[in-house]
Amino acid sequence: VNYKTATLNSFEVNGKALIINITYMNKIIDEDAPNGYRLIESSEGTKELSIKKEVPIWLLENPGESVRVTREEFAPMSGFLQLYEKDGEVVFISELYLP
């Protein structure tokens, strides 16, 4: 299982899936940046993905605590996601806090 970091651009819940539009990002160490790093768009760019109903989704309740939500409750706080993939398919989503 591999994970990728992405910025959430938009999302839609329909009867069969959660549709997310994301831009894949890479974290680059940058001593001059306020937090010591910066995010740049990866070579994978922007994509629209259909997330199956059974995929577990964990979102931030606050910066230090995550809670599992249904796709109908999907409303990320930060806009940053980690997408865990196996064989090219998303199998787990967690919201990421980046200070």
N, C-alpha and C positions, 0 to 999 in steps of 0.2 A: 504494500500500500504506500503510495506517495502522496504528498500534499502540495498544494499550490496556494499562494496568496493572491487574492483578487479584490478589486474595488467593485462594489455593487452599484450598477448604474440605474437599474430599474428591475421590477419584478411584477409578476402577475400570477394569481392562483386561478387555475381552471379546474374542471371536474376531475381530470386525470393526472395532472402534474402541477408542479410549481415551475414556472418559466422564469429564469433569471438571466439578465443581461449583465455581463461582468467584463472587466478589463483585468487581465492577469498582470501582476506586478512583481518586481524583484526588489529586495531590500539591499541597498548599497551602503556600506559604512562610509560616513562622511563626517570627519571631525569638525568641519565648519558649519554643519547643519545644527539647528537648535537642539535636537535630540540625539545627535551623533550618527544619524543615518538619514537616508532619503529613499523614497520609493520611485522607481522608474517603470514605465510600461515594458513588459517582457516581449519577446519576439512572438509569443502566441497572440498578443493583441486582445481585441474585444470579441466576445462570443456570446451567443445566446444558447443556454443549456436548458434542457427539460429534466427536472429532478423528479424521480419516481416517488410515489406516496410513501413507500416503506423506508426511505432514506432518513436516518435520524438527523435532527436539526437541533443544535444547541446555540442559544443566543444569550447575550449578556443581559443580566438583570441590573447589574452595576459593573464598574470596571473589574471587580474582583470575583464576581459570581456569575456562573452560567446556569441556565435552566433549559430543559428540553421543551420544545414547542412543536405543535402540529404545523402543517403547512398553512392552515387557515390563520394561525397566530403569527406567521412570519412577518416581522416588522423590526429589522435590525436597528440597533442604536448607533453603531459606529460606522457602518458602511464598508467595513473590511471583513472579508471572509477567508477561512481556510477551507479549501475543498480537498477532501481525501478521495483519491481515485484508485481503482483497481481495474486493470485491463481496460483502461480508457473510459470507465464509467464512474460517476460520482457515487460514493457509498456512504459518505458522512460529511456533514457541514457543521462548522463551528464559527461563531463570530469571534473576531480578533480585536483586542484592545491594543492600539498603538498610541503611546503617549506623545 
